[in-house]
């Protein structure tokens, strides 16, 4: 008899959660490419993607990215969402187990029996203290499904945080490169202004001695003032980029107004790391945090179907009470009682006018929505990689072509100066060559910036800098 009493609750626990109404999850099948297009295997290993910003060998850049990862406001929001999702998962997980609560009460009462010779009117005490155990049998797997759904949502929040970190680090790097490019543009513009001011003063003296005509003088003045006009726009762009980066770093309003962005290497001194995929395209599904987050939400929706389907079946709850009651009623009884009770409740739908059906339909529709979202995230990821690979290849070619153009224009300027000093051409030819050189130098800086940004885009597209440690 005792063995039967012991085995009964064990059997109940074994039955709980054994019946699952959630569909079995299988990762959606997608037609994957066999290799990355037009790229060789990389000599670098995957671990270089962990903190990819170190590949630029610029300590101030590393410091700025670390500052952003520690203080950025969007990352603080993402971290709070991870904590919220973890708390929800912990609640759903704990809801699978019995609830043990302490309970008690004490009362003092008096009944007036109008001086009855048989009954006393003295006050009496009644108290109880004990424990109450309640437990919902999870025969249909509703609580277990809710727990697994909470776990998947928690993992998705963690991957979304990783995706936010990757996005913030990429934005910091590209804003920093943009600031360095603007610094270089400003230096070239200031050098050009000084050069053209010197040329203008020389031409002005020649004009005053009637050694040149007014057309040459006005051309020289126009070139000088045109270059002057470029400088305020570049200074404004640099100020906007610096304040934008300060906000991205999570700095205080005072630091945004008064602080400055530390620089390291000049733009031309920064290396452009050879970022190449070194694995099969299918591994992108394991490395992109946004894809991982989308898949976890799809998994969560699968378990949510099981929660919704469980509403078709009755809920069975067990409860028990064990404690001590003390009765002190002078006219009835004085003593202590040991009290226990056990019971069960069952509640199930009979007529719900389609509420349960609607709940299941909503869960199924949400699952299809997240399935489509997952497939879109995979498509977008491969588009990002393809675009980034194209950008890296073509930006390198563009920079090489711009470097050759700058070299050729410098030589053209040298020859134009020789022809002018030898009397074979007018100074307008020199002005044209100077204008072409300025444009070529600015274009070369833009090409180097494009190439650096393309390398960052490829790191981001490949899912660099995230981990699955949750």
C-alpha angles and dihedrals in degrees: 000000000000091000090054091051091052095045095050098071091039090055090049091052092049091051093050114099094003095113112070122192095180117105116251108260120234123173108253112258114242130180103250127196115245095226143002113271122258097344134116125226113277121241090212120087127232094259089072087071093063094082099006094169089075088070090075091062094220113132096197089055091052090049093050093050091048089050091051093048089052100043112020112128096220090054090051088055090048091050091051090051090053090053091047092050091047091052091050091050092048089051093050091045093050091047089071092068133070120276116230116194133176117229136179145151140186129200137179117203139172129204120198111219095177096248093307112182090219102045130047124226094205117128117262135204129223124184139166134188127176148107132283123207122195129177136173114217108232096208093147098042094246096136093041090050091049089051093051090046090053091049092052092049089050092052090047090053089052092051090047088055089052090049090051090051091051091049093047093048091049092049092049092051094048094046089049091051089048090054091050090050091051089049089054092046090051093049092050091046092050091048090049091049091053091047093049093045089055091047092049093052090050092049090046091055090047090050091050089054089045090243092129137023132255093253091065090046093051092045090053091047092049092052091049095049092042090057090046088056092055094059101067091051091052092047090051092050091050092050091050092048092049094050091046090052091048090056090047089052090055094240124166122263089253092054091046089057101035105022129090136214113249115232130209126177123010114256093254091051094056114103119228106223116224098246109191130158109253100188141049119292091243090067088068086080088063097044106044110086093202091057091047090051092049091050093049090053088051089052090049091053089053091058091044088062088059091051091051094047092051088068088075089068131064123265114235119198129182125204135179136182129203127173152107126278124196120202121192109172111148096205096047120022143336119207152086124271131199107223130194136160138175131196147156135214130201125195126174139162120268105163116002097155094237099312095125092044089051091050091053091046090052091050092049092047091049089051091054090047092053091044089057090045091052092051090048091051090053091049091048091049093055090045089053091052093047092048092046092049089050091047092050093050098044096040089056090052090046093052092049091050092047091050090054091048092051091050091050093048091050089054090047090053091050091051092045090055091049092050091048095049089046091052097244097117142020125257089253087076089056091048090053091051092049091050091050092049093052091050092047092050092050090047091051091054090050090050092052090048091050090052094050091047090049090055090051090049090054093049088051094045091052091053097247120180106027135111137199097223104134 
